[in-house]
Amino acid sequence: MEYVQERVTTLHDLGGADPTAPTGRAAVVVPLTEREHAGLAAERVFSELEAVDPARVVVPLRASADRVTAVREWLAGFDLRLDTLWCDGPRLADLLGSAGLNGARGKGRDVWLALGRALADDDAEFVAVHDADTASYSRSYVRRLLFPLTREFAFSKGYYARVETDRLYGRLFRLLYAPLVRALADAHAEPFLRYLESFRYALAGEFAATREVVESLRVPRTWGLEVGTLADAYDAVGADACAQVDLGNYEHDHRAVSGPTGLSEMSESVADTLARAVEAHGVAPDYDTLADRYREAGDALVRSYAADAAFNDLSYDRADERRQVETYADAVGPPGDDDRLPAWTDAPVSPDEVVAAAGADADEAAGR
């Protein structure tokens, strides 16, 4: 237990923190896949949300057409004001295509669609986002995320230690984000890098913000969502209006390093979004040397993680962690084309159009 403050205000759980927060004035976005549907973790998440009683829950659903009805019926069993937004139907694809919003489909795109629906609810002064695969989910998470927004903060980010089955997890954060930001910060003095360094789990899927901040987000389409959100929050309100919140114990699914939607594929989106963000904030990385400097920072952190694991009698495979650093180094380089989705204040489609298209798609999938 500690109470160290970072560049952004850090709110610690010093013993069962569960503050009062305006859950009735908040929409909660919970991205869901058909694989997670009806699992024990998702069941716990939505059951706990019943006790939170938010103004609305929006579930952007990634699923095949033959699974949509089952997921919608399952979600309808929870006592929540809940909208399911099927993100993979043909009408929605046509709507986005006609508006010039074709592009990669991924978690960021799904969350962006749901944020539009959340903002369309006049009762939602705040929006919270979190994942559905959290086996340790607690109703206090939403209250913790929202609490800073009732003070002088406009954006809050969740953090936690990923320690499960006697091992350190959170590998993409520990072995890609943290050493890459460190390598950049060692070479550049821009305040934005100090801001990025201060987040204890920058790739956590949990955040909350005022509707004004959410309206300004230009969301990356895939796994760069979390980094892009941090950058946009910095632009919208600055580091002094951002906070990070201790969510305590946290357990959720782990991904393989290789394969579709594995950590290696995710690393490409994270590194690309990070490179674009730092360039936009005055950093001019030397990409000819950055990958090697990243490796050096990664190796130094592996040494630190090994000591920390040994201190806590945890299993730690130093050689495997170094192999992951080498794998992620392939993603380090200049950013590609900017295909972020527009802020909802500038979007060429309306939330109502999105909801109508997604609903018609879901009804057709159900044979109505």
C-alpha positions as CSV (number, residue, x, y, z in Angstrom):
1,M,0.0,0.0,0.0
2,E,1.4,3.4,-0.9
3,Y,0.2,6.9,-1.8
4,V,2.8,8.2,-4.3
5,Q,1.4,10.9,-6.6
6,E,2.3,10.9,-10.3
7,R,2.2,13.7,-12.9
8,V,-1.5,13.0,-13.1
9,T,-3.4,12.9,-9.8
10,T,-3.5,9.3,-8.5
11,L,-6.3,8.0,-6.3
12,H,-5.3,5.0,-4.3
13,D,-7.4,2.2,-2.7
14,L,-6.1,2.5,0.9
15,G,-8.7,0.1,2.2
16,G,-11.8,-0.8,0.3
17,A,-12.4,2.5,-1.4
18,D,-16.0,2.8,-2.6
19,P,-16.8,6.5,-2.9
20,T,-20.2,8.1,-3.7
21,A,-20.5,8.9,-7.4
22,P,-23.2,10.1,-9.8
23,T,-23.9,6.7,-11.4
24,G,-27.5,7.8,-12.2
25,R,-26.1,10.5,-14.5
26,A,-23.7,8.2,-16.3
27,A,-23.8,5.9,-19.3
28,V,-21.6,2.8,-19.2
29,V,-20.2,1.3,-22.4
30,V,-19.3,-2.4,-22.2
31,P,-17.9,-3.8,-25.5
32,L,-18.8,-7.4,-25.9
33,T,-17.9,-10.3,-28.2
34,E,-19.9,-13.4,-28.9
35,R,-17.1,-15.4,-27.3
36,E,-17.6,-13.5,-24.0
37,H,-21.4,-13.8,-24.1
38,A,-22.9,-15.7,-21.2
39,G,-19.5,-16.5,-19.7
40,L,-19.0,-16.3,-16.0
41,A,-17.0,-13.0,-16.2
42,A,-19.6,-11.2,-18.4
43,E,-22.4,-12.6,-16.2
44,R,-20.7,-11.1,-13.2
45,V,-20.1,-7.7,-14.9
46,F,-23.8,-7.2,-15.9
47,S,-25.1,-8.5,-12.6
48,E,-22.9,-6.1,-10.7
49,L,-24.0,-3.2,-13.0
50,E,-27.6,-3.9,-11.9
51,A,-26.6,-2.7,-8.4
52,V,-24.9,0.4,-9.9
53,D,-28.1,1.4,-11.7
54,P,-26.5,3.7,-14.3
55,A,-28.6,6.0,-16.5
56,R,-27.9,3.6,-19.5
57,V,-25.7,0.7,-20.5
58,V,-24.6,0.5,-24.1
59,V,-23.2,-2.8,-25.4
60,P,-21.4,-2.6,-28.8
61,L,-21.6,-6.2,-29.9
62,R,-19.1,-8.0,-32.2
63,A,-20.8,-11.2,-33.3
64,S,-21.8,-13.3,-36.3
65,A,-25.4,-12.9,-37.5
66,D,-26.4,-16.3,-36.2
67,R,-25.4,-15.3,-32.6
68,V,-26.9,-11.9,-32.4
69,T,-30.4,-13.0,-31.2
70,A,-29.0,-15.2,-28.4
71,V,-26.8,-12.4,-27.1
72,R,-29.6,-9.8,-27.2
73,E,-32.0,-12.2,-25.4
74,W,-29.4,-12.9,-22.7
75,L,-28.7,-9.2,-22.2
76,A,-32.4,-8.5,-22.0
77,G,-32.5,-10.7,-18.8
78,F,-30.6,-8.1,-16.8
79,D,-32.5,-5.3,-15.0
80,L,-30.7,-2.5,-16.8
81,R,-31.6,0.3,-19.3
82,L,-29.6,-1.4,-21.9
83,D,-29.1,-1.0,-25.6
84,T,-27.3,-3.6,-27.7
85,L,-25.6,-2.2,-30.7
86,W,-24.7,-4.9,-33.3
87,C,-21.6,-3.5,-35.0
88,D,-21.3,-6.1,-37.8
89,G,-24.5,-5.8,-39.9
90,P,-24.8,-4.8,-43.5
91,R,-26.9,-1.7,-43.1
92,L,-24.5,-0.2,-40.5
93,A,-21.6,-1.0,-42.9
94,D,-23.4,0.8,-45.7
95,L,-24.2,3.8,-43.6
96,L,-20.6,4.2,-42.5
97,G,-19.4,3.6,-46.0
98,S,-21.7,6.2,-47.5
99,A,-20.3,8.7,-45.0
100,G,-16.7,8.0,-45.9
101,L,-16.0,6.1,-42.7
102,N,-15.0,2.8,-44.2
103,G,-11.9,1.3,-42.6
104,A,-10.6,-1.3,-40.2
105,R,-13.1,-2.9,-37.9
106,G,-12.0,-3.4,-34.3
107,K,-12.6,-2.7,-30.7
108,G,-12.0,1.1,-31.2
109,R,-14.6,1.3,-33.9
110,D,-17.1,-0.6,-31.8
111,V,-16.5,1.7,-28.8
112,W,-16.8,4.8,-31.0
113,L,-20.2,3.7,-32.2
114,A,-21.4,3.1,-28.6
115,L,-20.0,6.4,-27.4
116,G,-22.3,8.1,-30.0
117,R,-25.3,6.3,-28.5
118,A,-24.3,7.2,-25.0
119,L,-23.9,10.9,-25.9
120,A,-27.4,10.8,-27.4
121,D,-28.8,10.2,-23.9
122,D,-29.5,13.6,-22.4
123,D,-29.4,12.1,-18.9
124,A,-25.7,11.0,-19.4
125,E,-23.5,13.8,-18.1
126,F,-20.6,11.3,-17.8
127,V,-19.6,8.2,-19.7
128,A,-17.6,5.2,-18.4
129,V,-16.1,2.5,-20.5
130,H,-14.8,-0.9,-19.3
131,D,-14.3,-4.4,-20.6
132,A,-16.7,-7.4,-20.2
133,D,-14.1,-10.1,-19.5
134,T,-13.3,-9.2,-15.9
135,A,-13.6,-12.2,-13.6
136,S,-13.0,-10.0,-10.5
137,Y,-15.4,-7.2,-11.5
138,S,-16.9,-5.1,-8.7
139,R,-19.7,-2.6,-8.7
140,S,-17.3,-0.2,-7.1
141,Y,-15.3,0.2,-10.3
142,V,-17.9,2.5,-11.9
143,R,-18.1,4.6,-8.8
144,R,-14.3,4.8,-8.5
145,L,-14.0,5.9,-12.1
146,L,-16.7,8.5,-11.9
147,F,-15.6,9.9,-8.5
148,P,-12.9,12.3,-9.9
149,L,-15.4,13.8,-12.4
150,T,-17.3,15.2,-9.4
151,R,-14.2,17.1,-8.4
152,E,-12.0,19.2,-10.6
153,F,-11.2,16.4,-13.1
154,A,-12.7,15.7,-16.5
155,F,-11.0,12.4,-17.3
156,S,-10.1,9.4,-15.2
157,K,-8.3,6.2,-16.1
158,G,-8.4,2.9,-14.2
159,Y,-5.2,1.1,-13.1
160,Y,-4.4,-2.2,-11.4
161,A,-1.8,-4.8,-11.0
162,R,-2.1,-7.8,-13.3
163,V,-0.9,-10.6,-11.1
164,E,-2.6,-14.0,-11.5
165,T,-1.7,-17.7,-11.1
166,D,1.6,-16.6,-9.5
167,R,2.7,-14.7,-12.6
168,L,2.9,-11.1,-13.9
169,Y,0.6,-10.3,-16.7
170,G,-0.2,-7.0,-18.4
171,R,2.5,-7.9,-20.9
172,L,1.8,-5.4,-23.7
173,F,1.8,-2.6,-21.2
174,R,4.9,-3.8,-19.4
175,L,7.0,-4.9,-22.4
176,L,5.9,-2.6,-25.2
177,Y,4.3,0.6,-23.9
178,A,6.4,1.3,-20.8
179,P,9.8,0.7,-22.4
180,L,8.9,2.5,-25.6
181,V,7.6,5.6,-23.7
182,R,10.7,5.5,-21.5
183,A,13.0,5.4,-24.6
184,L,11.2,8.4,-26.0
185,A,11.2,10.3,-22.7
186,D,15.0,9.7,-22.3
187,A,15.6,11.5,-25.6
188,H,12.9,14.2,-25.5
189,A,11.8,16.6,-22.8
190,E,8.2,17.3,-24.0
191,P,5.6,17.4,-21.2
192,F,3.4,15.1,-23.1
193,L,5.9,12.2,-22.6
194,R,5.9,12.9,-18.8
195,Y,2.1,12.6,-18.9
196,L,2.2,9.3,-20.8
197,E,4.8,7.9,-18.4
198,S,2.7,8.7,-15.3
199,F,-0.1,6.2,-16.1
200,R,0.4,3.0,-14.1
201,Y,-1.6,0.9,-16.6
202,A,-2.0,3.0,-19.7
203,L,-3.5,0.1,-21.7
204,A,-6.3,-0.6,-19.3
205,G,-9.7,-0.6,-21.0
206,E,-11.3,1.3,-18.1
207,F,-11.9,5.1,-18.2
208,A,-14.5,7.7,-17.5
209,A,-15.0,11.2,-18.8
210,T,-17.3,14.1,-18.9
211,R,-19.5,14.2,-22.0
212,E,-17.5,17.2,-23.3
213,V,-14.3,15.2,-23.3
214,V,-16.1,12.2,-24.9
215,E,-17.5,14.4,-27.6
216,S,-13.9,15.4,-28.5
217,L,-12.4,11.9,-28.8
218,R,-11.0,10.9,-32.2
219,V,-11.0,7.1,-31.6
220,P,-8.5,4.8,-33.3
221,R,-10.3,1.9,-34.9
222,T,-8.5,-1.0,-33.4
223,W,-6.2,-1.7,-30.4
224,G,-4.8,1.9,-30.3
225,L,-8.0,2.9,-28.5
226,E,-6.5,3.3,-25.1
227,V,-3.4,5.3,-26.2
228,G,-5.5,7.5,-28.4
229,T,-7.9,8.2,-25.6
230,L,-5.1,9.4,-23.3
231,A,-3.8,11.7,-26.0
232,D,-7.2,13.2,-26.7
233,A,-7.9,13.7,-23.0
234,Y,-4.6,15.6,-22.7
235,D,-5.6,17.9,-25.6
236,A,-9.1,18.4,-24.3
237,V,-8.3,19.3,-20.7
238,G,-4.6,18.9,-20.0
239,A,-2.7,16.8,-17.5
240,D,-4.0,18.7,-14.4
241,A,-7.6,17.7,-15.2
242,C,-6.8,14.0,-15.6
243,A,-6.7,11.4,-12.8
244,Q,-6.0,7.7,-12.5
245,V,-7.9,5.5,-10.1
246,D,-6.9,2.3,-8.3
247,L,-9.3,-0.5,-9.2
248,G,-7.6,-3.0,-6.9
249,N,-7.7,-6.7,-7.7
250,Y,-8.3,-7.3,-11.4
251,E,-8.5,-10.6,-13.3
252,H,-9.4,-11.1,-16.9
253,D,-8.6,-13.0,-20.0
254,H,-5.1,-13.4,-21.3
255,R,-4.1,-13.4,-25.0
256,A,-1.4,-15.4,-26.8
257,V,1.5,-13.4,-28.2
258,S,1.1,-14.7,-31.7
259,G,-2.0,-15.4,-33.9
260,P,-5.1,-13.3,-34.8
261,T,-5.9,-10.7,-32.2
262,G,-2.8,-11.8,-30.3
263,L,-0.5,-9.4,-28.5
264,S,1.9,-9.2,-31.5
265,E,-0.9,-8.0,-33.7
266,M,-2.1,-5.6,-31.0
267,S,1.4,-4.2,-30.6
268,E,1.3,-2.8,-34.1
269,S,-1.8,-0.7,-33.4
270,V,-0.5,0.4,-30.0
271,A,2.9,1.4,-31.4
272,D,1.4,3.1,-34.4
273,T,-1.0,5.2,-32.3
274,L,1.7,6.1,-29.8
275,A,4.0,7.3,-32.6
276,R,1.3,9.4,-34.1
277,A,0.4,10.9,-30.8
278,V,3.9,11.9,-29.8
279,E,4.6,13.4,-33.2
280,A,1.4,15.5,-32.8
281,H,2.7,16.8,-29.5
282,G,6.0,18.1,-30.7
283,V,8.2,14.9,-30.5
284,A,10.3,14.1,-33.5
285,P,11.6,10.5,-32.8
286,D,14.8,9.2,-34.4
287,Y,13.2,6.2,-35.9
288,D,16.5,4.9,-37.1
289,T,17.6,4.3,-33.5
290,L,14.3,4.0,-31.7
291,A,13.8,0.3,-32.0
292,D,17.3,-0.4,-30.5
293,R,16.7,2.1,-27.7
294,Y,13.3,0.5,-27.0
295,R,15.1,-2.9,-26.7
296,E,17.6,-1.5,-24.2
297,A,14.8,0.0,-22.1
298,G,12.8,-3.3,-22.4
299,D,15.8,-5.3,-21.2
300,A,16.3,-3.0,-18.3
301,L,12.6,-3.4,-17.3
302,V,12.8,-7.2,-17.7
303,R,15.6,-7.2,-15.1
304,S,13.4,-5.1,-12.8
305,Y,10.4,-7.3,-13.3
306,A,12.5,-10.4,-12.6
307,A,13.6,-9.0,-9.3
308,D,10.1,-7.9,-8.4
309,A,8.8,-11.4,-9.2
310,A,11.5,-13.1,-7.2
311,F,10.8,-10.7,-4.3
312,N,7.2,-11.9,-4.3
313,D,8.0,-15.6,-5.0
314,L,6.3,-15.4,-8.4
315,S,7.2,-17.5,-11.5
316,Y,9.1,-15.4,-14.1
317,D,10.5,-16.5,-17.4
318,R,13.1,-13.9,-18.2
319,A,14.0,-15.4,-21.6
320,D,10.3,-15.5,-22.7
321,E,9.9,-11.8,-21.7
322,R,12.9,-10.8,-23.7
323,R,11.6,-12.7,-26.7
324,Q,8.4,-10.7,-26.4
325,V,10.4,-7.5,-26.4
326,E,12.1,-8.6,-29.5
327,T,8.8,-9.4,-31.1
328,Y,7.2,-6.1,-30.2
329,A,10.3,-4.3,-31.6
330,D,9.1,-5.1,-35.1
331,A,6.1,-2.7,-34.4
332,V,8.3,0.3,-33.5
333,G,8.5,2.8,-36.3
334,P,6.9,5.8,-38.0
335,P,3.0,5.9,-37.9
336,G,1.0,4.8,-40.9
337,D,-2.0,6.6,-42.3
338,D,-4.3,8.3,-39.9
339,D,-7.7,6.5,-40.1
340,R,-9.1,7.6,-36.7
341,L,-12.8,8.1,-36.5
342,P,-14.0,11.7,-36.1
343,A,-15.1,13.3,-32.9
344,W,-18.9,12.9,-32.6
345,T,-19.2,16.7,-32.8
346,D,-17.9,16.5,-36.3
347,A,-19.2,13.1,-37.4
348,P,-21.0,12.9,-40.8
349,V,-23.5,10.4,-39.3
350,S,-25.8,10.8,-36.3
351,P,-26.1,8.5,-33.3
352,D,-29.8,8.0,-34.3
353,E,-28.8,6.8,-37.7
354,V,-26.3,4.4,-36.2
355,V,-28.9,3.0,-33.8
356,A,-31.5,2.6,-36.5
357,A,-29.2,0.8,-38.9
358,A,-27.8,-1.5,-36.2
359,G,-31.3,-2.2,-34.9
360,A,-32.6,-3.1,-38.4
361,D,-29.6,-5.4,-38.9
362,A,-30.3,-7.1,-35.6
363,D,-34.0,-7.5,-36.4
364,E,-33.2,-9.0,-39.8
365,A,-30.7,-11.4,-38.2
366,A,-33.5,-12.5,-35.9
367,G,-35.8,-13.2,-38.9
368,R,-38.3,-10.4,-38.0
